Amino acid sequence: MRSLLYLIAVILIIGWLLGVFIYSLKGLIHILLVIAIASLLLGLIRRGRID
C-alpha cells in the first residue's frame, strides 16, 4: 500500500511540474501539489505506525 501511495504522489508531482512549466494551469496545478503532499504525508504517517 505504501508503494502505491508513493507512486500516486510522484505522478501528481510530475503532473504539477509539467503544468507549472508547460501548460500554466493555475488552479488545477496547485490542487495536484496539495494532493501529492497529502499523499506523501499519509504514507509517512502510516509507515511510522506499527500494525
MOPAC internal coordinates of N, CA, C and O (Angstrom, degrees):
PM7 1SCF
backbone

  N    0.0000 0     0.00 0     0.00 0    0    0    0
  C    1.4452 1     0.00 0     0.00 0    1    0    0
  C    1.5252 1   111.18 1     0.00 0    2    1    0
  O    1.2310 1   120.88 1   143.97 1    3    2    1
  N    1.3432 1   115.93 1   -36.03 1    3    2    1
  C    1.4654 1   119.22 1   179.62 1    5    3    2
  C    1.5149 1   111.96 1   -62.73 1    6    5    3
  O    1.2310 1   120.83 1   136.02 1    7    6    5
  N    1.3236 1   116.02 1   -43.98 1    7    6    5
  C    1.4607 1   118.83 1  -177.62 1    9    7    6
  C    1.5298 1   110.92 1   -64.71 1   10    9    7
  O    1.2310 1   120.48 1   147.38 1   11   10    9
  N    1.3216 1   116.68 1   -32.62 1   11   10    9
  C    1.4599 1   120.04 1   177.79 1   13   11   10
  C    1.5274 1   110.23 1   -66.79 1   14   13   11
  O    1.2310 1   120.05 1   138.75 1   15   14   13
  N    1.3294 1   117.50 1   -41.25 1   15   14   13
  C    1.4623 1   120.46 1   178.14 1   17   15   14
  C    1.5231 1   110.88 1   -63.82 1   18   17   15
  O    1.2310 1   120.53 1   138.00 1   19   18   17
  N    1.3266 1   116.60 1   -42.00 1   19   18   17
  C    1.4586 1   119.66 1   178.98 1   21   19   18
  C    1.5223 1   111.25 1   -66.47 1   22   21   19
  O    1.2310 1   120.17 1   141.91 1   23   22   21
  N    1.3225 1   117.28 1   -38.09 1   23   22   21
  C    1.4623 1   120.54 1   177.79 1   25   23   22
  C    1.5205 1   110.44 1   -62.76 1   26   25   23
  O    1.2310 1   120.49 1   135.27 1   27   26   25
  N    1.3279 1   116.67 1   -44.73 1   27   26   25
  C    1.4604 1   120.52 1   178.45 1   29   27   26
  C    1.5284 1   110.12 1   -62.53 1   30   29   27
  O    1.2310 1   120.32 1   137.33 1   31   30   29
  N    1.3247 1   116.99 1   -42.67 1   31   30   29
  C    1.4633 1   120.54 1   179.74 1   33   31   30
  C    1.5235 1   111.27 1   -62.32 1   34   33   31
  O    1.2310 1   120.13 1   136.66 1   35   34   33
  N    1.3197 1   117.35 1   -43.34 1   35   34   33
  C    1.4689 1   120.93 1   179.73 1   37   35   34
  C    1.5209 1   110.63 1   -63.84 1   38   37   35
  O    1.2310 1   120.42 1   136.82 1   39   38   37
  N    1.3203 1   116.80 1   -43.18 1   39   38   37
  C    1.4682 1   120.19 1   179.16 1   41   39   38
  C    1.5256 1   110.50 1   -62.39 1   42   41   39
  O    1.2310 1   120.49 1   138.06 1   43   42   41
  N    1.3263 1   116.66 1   -41.94 1   43   42   41
  C    1.4618 1   119.48 1  -179.96 1   45   43   42
  C    1.5279 1   111.88 1   -68.10 1   46   45   43
  O    1.2310 1   120.18 1   142.41 1   47   46   45
  N    1.3198 1   117.27 1   -37.59 1   47   46   45
  C    1.4702 1   120.08 1   178.05 1   49   47   46
  C    1.5230 1   110.30 1   -66.59 1   50   49   47
  O    1.2310 1   120.31 1   138.85 1   51   50   49
  N    1.3259 1   117.01 1   -41.15 1   51   50   49
  C    1.4694 1   120.08 1   177.21 1   53   51   50
  C    1.5235 1   110.08 1   -63.15 1   54   53   51
  O    1.2310 1   120.40 1   137.60 1   55   54   53
  N    1.3262 1   116.83 1   -42.40 1   55   54   53
  C    1.4582 1   120.21 1   176.76 1   57   55   54
  C    1.5185 1   111.86 1   -61.26 1   58   57   55
  O    1.2310 1   120.78 1   140.30 1   59   58   57
  N    1.3417 1   116.12 1   -39.70 1   59   58   57
  C    1.4555 1   120.25 1   178.08 1   61   59   58
  C    1.5260 1   110.67 1   -63.61 1   62   61   59
  O    1.2310 1   120.38 1   133.71 1   63   62   61
  N    1.3309 1   116.88 1   -46.29 1   63   62   61
  C    1.4664 1   120.18 1  -179.91 1   65   63   62
  C    1.5222 1   111.40 1   -62.41 1   66   65   63
  O    1.2310 1   120.51 1   137.55 1   67   66   65
  N    1.3312 1   116.64 1   -42.45 1   67   66   65
  C    1.4649 1   119.40 1   178.06 1   69   67   66
  C    1.5236 1   110.87 1   -61.83 1   70   69   67
  O    1.2310 1   121.11 1   138.18 1   71   70   69
  N    1.3112 1   115.48 1   -41.82 1   71   70   69
  C    1.4600 1   119.29 1  -179.45 1   73   71   70
  C    1.5195 1   112.27 1   -65.72 1   74   73   71
  O    1.2310 1   120.63 1   139.50 1   75   74   73
  N    1.3220 1   116.40 1   -40.50 1   75   74   73
  C    1.4650 1   119.63 1  -178.70 1   77   75   74
  C    1.5164 1   110.62 1   -67.32 1   78   77   75
  O    1.2310 1   120.35 1   134.93 1   79   78   77
  N    1.3140 1   116.93 1   -45.07 1   79   78   77
  C    1.4668 1   119.54 1  -172.44 1   81   79   78
  C    1.5266 1   113.78 1   -90.82 1   82   81   79
  O    1.2310 1   119.53 1   160.78 1   83   82   81
  N    1.3164 1   118.51 1   -19.22 1   83   82   81
  C    1.4680 1   119.10 1  -176.01 1   85   83   82
  C    1.5214 1   111.78 1  -115.92 1   86   85   83
  O    1.2310 1   119.97 1   124.82 1   87   86   85
  N    1.3059 1   117.66 1   -55.18 1   87   86   85
  C    1.4573 1   120.83 1  -169.40 1   89   87   86
  C    1.5295 1   114.13 1   -95.59 1   90   89   87
  O    1.2310 1   119.65 1   157.20 1   91   90   89
  N    1.3158 1   118.28 1   -22.80 1   91   90   89
  C    1.4670 1   123.49 1  -179.42 1   93   91   90
  C    1.5284 1   112.33 1    54.21 1   94   93   91
  O    1.2310 1   120.68 1  -132.51 1   95   94   93
  N    1.3079 1   116.30 1    47.49 1   95   94   93
  C    1.4611 1   120.64 1   173.14 1   97   95   94
  C    1.5189 1   107.15 1   -82.59 1   98   97   95
  O    1.2310 1   120.27 1   -64.97 1   99   98   97
  N    1.3011 1   117.09 1   115.03 1   99   98   97
  C    1.4601 1   120.37 1  -168.41 1  101   99   98
  C    1.5225 1   113.63 1   -70.46 1  102  101   99
  O    1.2310 1   119.11 1   111.18 1  103  102  101
  N    1.3022 1   119.30 1   -68.82 1  103  102  101
  C    1.4610 1   121.30 1  -173.63 1  105  103  102
  C    1.5160 1   113.76 1   -69.85 1  106  105  103
  O    1.2310 1   120.23 1   138.96 1  107  106  105
  N    1.3082 1   117.17 1   -41.04 1  107  106  105
  C    1.4634 1   121.62 1  -176.47 1  109  107  106
  C    1.5196 1   111.65 1   -63.56 1  110  109  107
  O    1.2310 1   120.26 1   143.05 1  111  110  109
  N    1.3025 1   117.12 1   -36.95 1  111  110  109
  C    1.4588 1   121.24 1  -177.59 1  113  111  110
  C    1.5209 1   110.59 1   -64.87 1  114  113  111
  O    1.2310 1   120.25 1   137.97 1  115  114  113
  N    1.3128 1   117.13 1   -42.03 1  115  114  113
  C    1.4521 1   119.77 1  -179.33 1  117  115  114
  C    1.5259 1   111.34 1   -70.45 1  118  117  115
  O    1.2310 1   120.53 1   147.15 1  119  118  117
  N    1.3202 1   116.58 1   -32.85 1  119  118  117
  C    1.4679 1   119.96 1   175.22 1  121  119  118
  C    1.5253 1   109.71 1   -64.73 1  122  121  119
  O    1.2310 1   119.84 1   138.07 1  123  122  121
  N    1.3241 1   117.91 1   -41.93 1  123  122  121
  C    1.4639 1   121.11 1   177.34 1  125  123  122
  C    1.5209 1   111.02 1   -60.94 1  126  125  123
  O    1.2310 1   120.14 1   138.87 1  127  126  125
  N    1.3138 1   117.34 1   -41.13 1  127  126  125
  C    1.4606 1   121.08 1   179.34 1  129  127  126
  C    1.5270 1   111.03 1   -64.38 1  130  129  127
  O    1.2310 1   120.23 1   135.82 1  131  130  129
  N    1.3081 1   117.16 1   -44.18 1  131  130  129
  C    1.4605 1   120.97 1   179.79 1  133  131  130
  C    1.5264 1   110.70 1   -63.63 1  134  133  131
  O    1.2310 1   119.74 1   138.35 1  135  134  133
  N    1.3270 1   118.10 1   -41.65 1  135  134  133
  C    1.4662 1   121.62 1   178.90 1  137  135  134
  C    1.5255 1   110.08 1   -65.40 1  138  137  135
  O    1.2310 1   120.09 1   139.69 1  139  138  137
  N    1.3253 1   117.42 1   -40.31 1  139  138  137
  C    1.4636 1   120.56 1   179.98 1  141  139  138
  C    1.5290 1   110.87 1   -64.86 1  142  141  139
  O    1.2310 1   120.16 1   135.85 1  143  142  141
  N    1.3070 1   117.30 1   -44.15 1  143  142  141
  C    1.4674 1   120.56 1   179.52 1  145  143  142
  C    1.5208 1   110.47 1   -65.76 1  146  145  143
  O    1.2310 1   120.42 1   138.67 1  147  146  145
  N    1.3320 1   116.81 1   -41.33 1  147  146  145
  C    1.4607 1   120.24 1   179.07 1  149  147  146
  C    1.5236 1   110.72 1   -62.87 1  150  149  147
  O    1.2310 1   120.19 1   140.40 1  151  150  149
  N    1.3164 1   117.25 1   -39.60 1  151  150  149
  C    1.4636 1   119.43 1  -179.48 1  153  151  150
  C    1.5263 1   111.53 1   -70.38 1  154  153  151
  O    1.2310 1   120.11 1   144.75 1  155  154  153
  N    1.3344 1   117.39 1   -35.25 1  155  154  153
  C    1.4610 1   120.00 1   174.81 1  157  155  154
  C    1.5272 1   111.21 1   -65.26 1  158  157  155
  O    1.2310 1   120.43 1   136.32 1  159  158  157
  N    1.3127 1   116.79 1   -43.68 1  159  158  157
  C    1.4619 1   120.44 1   178.58 1  161  159  158
  C    1.5262 1   111.19 1   -63.72 1  162  161  159
  O    1.2310 1   120.56 1   138.82 1  163  162  161
  N    1.3089 1   116.54 1   -41.18 1  163  162  161
  C    1.4619 1   120.38 1   177.85 1  165  163  162
  C    1.5226 1   110.41 1   -62.00 1  166  165  163
  O    1.2310 1   120.13 1   138.99 1  167  166  165
  N    1.3192 1   117.35 1   -41.01 1  167  166  165
  C    1.4610 1   120.77 1   177.68 1  169  167  166
  C    1.5155 1   112.02 1   -64.33 1  170  169  167
  O    1.2310 1   120.32 1   139.74 1  171  170  169
  N    1.3329 1   117.00 1   -40.26 1  171  170  169
  C    1.4594 1   120.55 1   178.45 1  173  171  170
  C    1.5239 1   111.53 1   -67.41 1  174  173  171
  O    1.2310 1   120.35 1   140.05 1  175  174  173
  N    1.3051 1   116.93 1   -39.95 1  175  174  173
  C    1.4644 1   120.81 1   178.97 1  177  175  174
  C    1.5242 1   110.29 1   -65.49 1  178  177  175
  O    1.2310 1   120.21 1   135.45 1  179  178  177
  N    1.3191 1   117.20 1   -44.55 1  179  178  177
  C    1.4632 1   120.36 1  -179.76 1  181  179  178
  C    1.5195 1   112.14 1   -68.07 1  182  181  179
  O    1.2310 1   120.02 1   148.28 1  183  182  181
  N    1.3134 1   117.57 1   -31.72 1  183  182  181
  C    1.4605 1   120.61 1   179.70 1  185  183  182
  C    1.5326 1   110.60 1   -68.52 1  186  185  183
  O    1.2310 1   120.59 1   146.12 1  187  186  185
  N    1.3238 1   116.47 1   -33.88 1  187  186  185
  C    1.4543 1   121.25 1  -178.86 1  189  187  186
  C    1.5134 1   113.34 1   -74.92 1  190  189  187
  O    1.2310 1   119.85 1   162.22 1  191  190  189
  N    1.3290 1   117.89 1   -17.78 1  191  190  189
  C    1.4526 1   122.03 1  -177.96 1  193  191  190
  C    1.5172 1   110.46 1   -87.26 1  194  193  191
  O    1.2310 1   120.13 1   -39.53 1  195  194  193
  N    1.3199 1   117.35 1   140.47 1  195  194  193
  C    1.4761 1   122.26 1   177.83 1  197  195  194
  C    1.5156 1   108.12 1   -99.58 1  198  197  195
  O    1.2310 1   120.62 1   -60.38 1  199  198  197
  N    1.3299 1   116.41 1   119.62 1  199  198  197
  C    1.4698 1   120.75 1   179.76 1  201  199  198
  C    1.4953 1   111.22 1   -97.19 1  202  201  199
  O    1.2310 1   120.10 1   180.00 1  203  202  201

